[in-house]
Amino acid sequence: MKKIGIAALSALLCAALCSCANTPERKTIYAMDTAVTVTAYGKNAAAGIESAEEEIYRLDKLMSRSNENGDIYPLNESGSGDVSTETAEVIKTALDISRSADGAFDPTVTPLMDAWGFFGQKYRVPSDGEISEALKYVGYENVSLDGTHVTLKNGAKLDLGGIAKGYASEAAADVLRKCGVESALVSFGSTIRAIGKKPDGSGWTIGLADPQNPDEYIAVVTISDECMSTSGSYEQVFEENGRKYHHIIDPLTGCPAESGLTSVSVICSDPTRADALSTALFVMGAEKAEQYRKEHNDFEAIFINTENEISCTDGMDGKIELKNP
């Protein structure tokens, strides 16, 4: 991977929209526990955004593990059942990445997220005993998928929070295209889907913010008709007894991952996959992540370590620009 020497970098993603002759339609909603902003250009932009909003809300209800009328809540309660084709597709992708990444990404980390209080933002540091108990129910191997029928074994429970945003961003993009929108951006904050290019023919610029000062951009990445998803140790953090803890849990240890990385961004054409991959690569650490990239070379990535050094795959040449080289 190519290294770039700079001061601290992060990949908290915000759309840095350049001015263009056309005035965009833009709307921000709250779904999947985050602010979602849809920006679109063209005569069908307003209608497209309205339809995309409805689609995002629908998928939020469908895949939320707290919605009793969705797919995940009753599945977790009963241990087996049929789900929608959409939820089955997300579960399949989650399991595929879990297997290929040797469990660095795992959709059954539910009890660990609860133990640390990240679900519901009731943050706390669990005891070693609590972590050991929670780990008994973690393991993607405990999930079997046959068509749309899901079986959960050994008390496993699903949480699609680490992958559903990617799927929803692509679904929203599909809706926008069907409405005739050819230039748009769907931003879930850490996962961004670009539809085409901006009306002036240039790419969409996505800001990378300094983890030591997240309000400040230190670099931008340009994407066109693709997505960018980031997992960072600064995105959801709490402090207890003078120590900070982040939300990216290592499924093997049951604790926030200590991989030597502060953020990982994945750029590819499949937002669902990118959403899960950024987490998996973060948990792996730079060395294993680089090996994984060699074996699965259909995506690009940006890695930032605890020494504030950034490295990226060769395909990022010309796509990343530092604010202060």
C-alpha positions in Angstrom: 0.0 0.0 0.0 1.0 3.6 -0.6 1.9 5.6 2.4 1.3 9.4 2.8 3.0 11.2 5.6 0.6 13.7 7.3 -0.6 14.8 10.7 -3.6 13.1 12.2 -6.3 11.9 9.8 -9.7 10.4 10.2 -12.5 9.2 8.0 -15.6 10.8 9.6 -17.4 11.3 6.3 -19.2 14.5 5.4 -20.1 15.5 1.9 -18.1 18.5 0.8 -20.3 19.7 -2.0 -18.8 22.1 -4.4 -20.9 24.8 -5.9 -22.4 24.3 -9.3 -24.6 26.2 -11.6 -27.5 23.9 -10.8 -29.2 24.3 -7.5 -29.7 21.0 -5.7 -32.7 19.7 -3.7 -31.6 18.5 -0.3 -33.3 16.9 2.7 -32.1 15.5 6.0 -34.0 12.9 7.9 -33.2 10.6 10.9 -33.2 6.9 10.3 -31.1 3.9 11.3 -29.9 5.9 14.3 -28.2 8.6 12.3 -28.9 11.7 10.3 -29.3 10.9 6.6 -29.0 13.6 3.9 -30.1 13.1 0.3 -28.9 15.6 -2.2 -30.2 15.5 -5.8 -30.1 17.5 -9.0 -32.5 17.8 -11.9 -36.2 18.4 -12.5 -37.2 15.1 -10.8 -34.9 15.8 -7.7 -37.7 16.7 -5.3 -39.9 13.7 -6.2 -36.8 11.4 -6.1 -35.8 12.5 -2.6 -39.4 12.0 -1.3 -39.4 8.4 -2.7 -35.9 7.8 -1.4 -37.0 9.0 2.1 -39.9 6.6 2.1 -37.6 3.7 1.1 -35.1 4.5 3.8 -37.8 4.6 6.5 -39.3 1.3 5.3 -35.9 -0.5 5.4 -35.2 1.0 8.8 -38.4 -0.5 10.2 -37.7 -3.8 8.5 -34.2 -4.3 9.7 -34.2 -2.6 13.1 -33.7 -5.1 15.9 -36.0 -3.1 18.2 -39.0 -2.9 15.9 -41.5 -5.6 16.9 -43.1 -5.4 13.4 -39.8 -5.8 11.5 -37.8 -8.9 10.5 -35.1 -9.0 13.2 -36.9 -8.5 16.5 -39.3 -11.5 16.1 -36.4 -13.6 14.7 -34.2 -12.9 17.7 -37.2 -13.7 20.0 -38.1 -17.0 18.4 -34.7 -18.2 17.1 -36.0 -19.0 13.7 -38.4 -17.7 11.0 -38.8 -16.4 7.5 -37.7 -12.9 6.6 -38.1 -10.7 3.6 -35.9 -11.2 0.5 -34.2 -7.9 1.3 -33.3 -8.9 4.9 -32.2 -12.3 3.6 -29.9 -10.6 1.1 -28.3 -8.4 3.8 -27.9 -11.4 6.1 -26.2 -13.4 3.3 -23.8 -10.6 2.6 -23.0 -10.3 6.3 -22.3 -14.0 6.6 -20.2 -14.1 3.4 -18.0 -11.3 4.8 -17.8 -12.9 8.2 -16.5 -16.1 6.7 -14.0 -14.4 4.4 -12.8 -12.2 7.2 -12.5 -15.0 9.8 -15.0 -13.4 12.0 -13.5 -9.9 12.1 -17.0 -8.8 11.2 -19.9 -10.6 12.9 -23.6 -9.8 12.8 -24.2 -11.6 16.1 -22.2 -9.2 18.3 -25.6 -8.1 19.8 -25.0 -9.2 23.4 -21.6 -7.4 23.4 -23.0 -4.2 22.0 -25.6 -4.4 24.8 -23.0 -5.2 27.5 -21.0 -2.1 26.5 -24.2 0.0 26.3 -23.7 1.0 22.7 -27.3 0.0 21.9 -29.4 2.7 23.3 -26.3 4.8 24.2 -26.3 3.6 27.9 -22.5 3.4 27.9 -20.7 1.4 30.5 -17.6 -0.8 30.9 -18.8 -4.4 31.5 -16.9 -6.8 33.9 -14.7 -9.5 32.5 -17.4 -12.0 33.6 -20.1 -10.1 31.7 -17.9 -10.1 28.5 -17.2 -13.8 28.9 -20.9 -14.5 29.3 -21.8 -12.4 26.2 -19.2 -14.1 24.1 -20.9 -17.4 24.6 -23.7 -16.2 22.2 -21.5 -14.6 19.6 -20.5 -16.4 16.4 -21.6 -16.0 12.8 -21.5 -19.8 12.6 -24.7 -19.9 14.7 -26.6 -18.3 11.8 -27.9 -20.4 9.0 -29.8 -19.1 6.0 -31.9 -21.2 3.6 -33.5 -19.0 1.1 -35.4 -16.6 3.3 -35.6 -18.9 6.3 -33.2 -18.0 9.1 -32.2 -20.2 12.1 -30.3 -18.9 15.1 -28.5 -21.5 17.2 -26.9 -21.4 20.7 -28.8 -18.2 21.7 -27.4 -16.1 19.0 -29.1 -12.8 18.1 -28.7 -10.7 15.0 -27.9 -7.0 14.7 -27.6 -5.6 11.2 -26.5 -2.2 12.3 -23.0 -2.7 10.8 -24.3 -3.4 7.3 -27.9 -2.2 6.9 -26.9 1.4 6.2 -25.0 0.3 3.2 -27.9 -1.6 1.8 -30.3 1.2 2.5 -28.1 3.7 0.7 -28.1 1.5 -2.4 -31.8 1.0 -2.2 -32.3 4.8 -2.0 -30.0 5.2 -5.0 -32.1 2.7 -7.0 -35.2 4.7 -6.2 -33.6 8.0 -7.2 -32.6 6.5 -10.6 -36.1 5.1 -11.2 -37.4 8.7 -10.6 -35.0 9.9 -13.4 -32.3 11.4 -11.1 -28.9 10.9 -12.6 -26.9 13.1 -10.2 -27.3 12.6 -6.4 -25.6 11.8 -3.1 -27.1 9.7 -0.3 -25.2 10.2 2.9 -25.6 8.1 6.1 -22.6 10.0 7.6 -20.2 7.1 7.7 -21.6 5.5 4.5 -22.0 7.6 1.4 -23.5 6.5 -2.0 -22.8 8.7 -5.1 -25.2 8.4 -8.1 -23.3 9.5 -11.2 -21.3 12.7 -11.1 -22.2 16.2 -10.2 -24.0 18.2 -13.0 -20.8 19.9 -14.0 -19.2 16.5 -14.8 -16.9 16.4 -11.8 -16.8 13.8 -9.1 -18.3 14.1 -5.6 -15.8 15.2 -3.0 -16.0 13.5 0.4 -14.3 15.1 3.4 -12.0 13.2 5.8 -11.9 14.9 9.2 -9.1 15.0 11.7 -10.0 12.6 14.6 -8.3 15.0 17.0 -10.5 17.8 15.7 -13.4 16.2 13.8 -14.9 19.5 12.7 -11.8 20.2 10.6 -11.2 18.5 7.2 -7.7 17.4 6.5 -8.2 15.6 3.1 -10.9 14.9 0.5 -11.6 11.8 -1.6 -13.3 12.0 -4.9 -15.8 9.4 -5.9 -18.2 9.0 -8.9 -21.1 6.5 -9.1 -19.6 4.4 -6.2 -19.7 4.4 -2.5 -17.4 5.1 0.4 -17.9 3.6 3.9 -15.8 4.4 7.0 -15.3 2.8 10.4 -13.5 5.0 12.9 -12.6 4.7 16.5 -13.8 8.3 17.1 -17.4 8.0 15.8 -19.1 6.7 19.0 -16.9 7.1 22.1 -17.4 7.3 25.8 -14.9 7.8 28.7 -14.8 6.1 32.0 -12.1 6.4 34.7 -10.0 8.5 32.3 -10.0 5.9 29.5 -11.9 6.2 26.2 -13.8 3.3 24.6 -15.1 3.1 21.1 -17.9 1.2 19.5 -16.1 -1.1 17.1 -16.1 -4.4 19.0 -13.7 -7.2 18.2 -15.9 -10.3 18.1 -13.1 -12.5 19.3 -12.2 -10.5 22.5 -15.5 -8.9 23.2 -13.8 -5.5 23.7 -13.3 -2.4 21.5 -10.8 -3.4 18.8 -7.2 -2.5 19.4 -5.8 -3.0 16.0 -3.4 -0.1 15.7 -5.9 1.7 13.3 -8.0 4.7 14.0 -10.1 4.5 10.8 -10.7 2.5 7.7 -12.5 3.7 4.5 -13.6 1.3 1.8 -14.4 2.5 -1.7 -16.3 0.2 -4.1 -19.5 -0.2 -6.1 -21.4 -2.2 -3.5 -22.4 -0.1 -0.4 -23.7 -3.2 1.5 -20.3 -4.9 1.2 -18.4 -1.7 1.9 -20.3 -1.0 5.1 -19.3 -4.4 6.6 -15.8 -4.5 5.1 -14.7 -1.2 6.7 -15.5 -2.7 10.1 -13.8 -6.0 9.3 -10.6 -4.4 8.1 -10.5 -2.1 11.1 -10.7 -5.1 13.5 -8.1 -7.0 11.5 -5.5 -4.3 11.7 -3.2 -3.1 8.8 -1.2 -6.2 8.2 -4.1 -8.6 7.9 -6.2 -6.0 6.1 -3.5 -5.6 3.5 -3.4 -9.4 2.9 -7.2 -9.5 2.7 -7.1 -6.8 0.0 -4.6 -8.8 -2.0 -7.0 -11.7 -1.9 -10.1 -9.6 -2.6 -9.0 -6.9 -4.9 -12.4 -5.5 -6.0 -12.3 -2.5 -3.6 -10.0 0.3 -2.6 -9.2 1.3 0.9 -7.7 4.1 3.1 -6.1 3.1 6.4 -5.1 5.5 9.2 -3.1 4.3 12.1 -2.6 5.5 15.7 0.6 7.2 14.6 -1.5 9.5 12.4 -0.1 7.9 9.2 -2.3 7.2 6.2 -1.8 4.5 3.7 -4.1 3.5 0.8 -4.4 1.0 -2.0 -2.9 1.8 -5.4 -6.3 2.5 -6.9 -6.7 5.6 -4.8 -4.0 7.5 -6.8 -5.5 10.7 -8.0 -8.6 10.2 -5.8 -7.3 11.5 -2.5 -6.0 15.1 -1.9 -4.5 16.3 1.3 -5.5 19.7 2.6 -2.0 20.5 3.7 0.4 18.2 1.8 
